[in-house]
């Protein structure tokens, strides 16, 4: 009888240990996924900021070119008058 009770105790301890190990592994994998997702999000934000800055610079450059062309056209028209 003592062996039967001891076997049941070992089974219970093994099941509990397995549950604890499973829980810890799940937490570790979840933390790793969260960290990877945060890293990806940060990289996307940084790339978006760079792209926005590039678009802004291109728009400013285009506006300056348009202004210079308009000024040149205006100067040409006023010369003709």
Legacy VTK file of the C-alpha trace (Angstrom):
# vtk DataFile Version 3.0
C-alpha trace
ASCII
DATASET POLYDATA
POINTS 81 float
0.000 0.000 0.000
2.816 2.386 0.762
4.218 2.053 -2.759
0.830 2.848 -4.286
0.493 6.018 -2.241
4.060 7.003 -3.078
3.402 6.461 -6.790
0.357 8.696 -6.636
2.426 11.338 -4.846
5.136 11.147 -7.526
2.508 11.462 -10.254
0.981 14.514 -8.582
4.415 16.120 -8.113
5.333 15.351 -11.748
2.079 16.843 -13.035
2.548 19.971 -10.924
6.186 20.290 -12.003
5.146 19.882 -15.640
2.482 22.540 -15.233
4.975 24.951 -13.661
7.563 24.316 -16.383
4.887 24.745 -19.058
3.718 28.008 -17.524
7.270 29.378 -17.260
8.051 28.415 -20.869
4.819 30.034 -22.048
5.731 33.238 -20.210
9.226 33.233 -21.722
7.946 32.700 -25.260
5.280 35.356 -24.784
7.847 37.848 -23.483
10.097 37.085 -26.447
7.228 37.650 -28.897
6.291 40.916 -27.193
9.881 42.152 -27.342
10.128 41.241 -31.033
6.831 43.006 -31.753
7.937 46.127 -29.899
11.223 46.113 -31.801
9.391 45.787 -35.114
6.994 48.587 -34.161
9.896 50.870 -33.219
11.625 50.121 -36.522
8.428 50.847 -38.471
7.957 54.148 -36.627
11.577 55.150 -37.296
11.290 54.297 -40.996
8.016 56.222 -41.199
9.621 59.283 -39.626
12.494 59.123 -42.121
10.078 58.735 -45.020
7.961 61.646 -43.774
11.074 63.819 -43.480
12.104 62.892 -47.031
8.632 63.721 -48.358
8.706 67.043 -46.476
12.113 67.958 -47.917
10.961 67.039 -51.434
7.822 69.165 -51.024
9.861 72.140 -49.806
12.282 71.749 -52.702
9.404 71.525 -55.191
7.798 74.632 -53.678
11.083 76.543 -53.979
11.447 75.453 -57.602
7.880 76.542 -58.333
8.506 79.884 -56.653
11.664 80.472 -58.680
9.844 79.560 -61.905
6.946 81.851 -61.045
9.390 84.669 -60.251
11.225 84.107 -63.522
7.925 84.079 -65.431
6.845 87.260 -63.665
10.159 88.962 -64.420
9.881 87.907 -68.063
6.310 89.200 -68.336
7.158 92.534 -66.715
10.163 92.953 -69.011
7.920 92.558 -72.026
5.586 95.299 -70.847
LINES 1 82
81 0 1 2 3 4 5 6 7 8 9 10 11 12 13 14 15 16 17 18 19 20 21 22 23 24 25 26 27 28 29 30 31 32 33 34 35 36 37 38 39 40 41 42 43 44 45 46 47 48 49 50 51 52 53 54 55 56 57 58 59 60 61 62 63 64 65 66 67 68 69 70 71 72 73 74 75 76 77 78 79 80
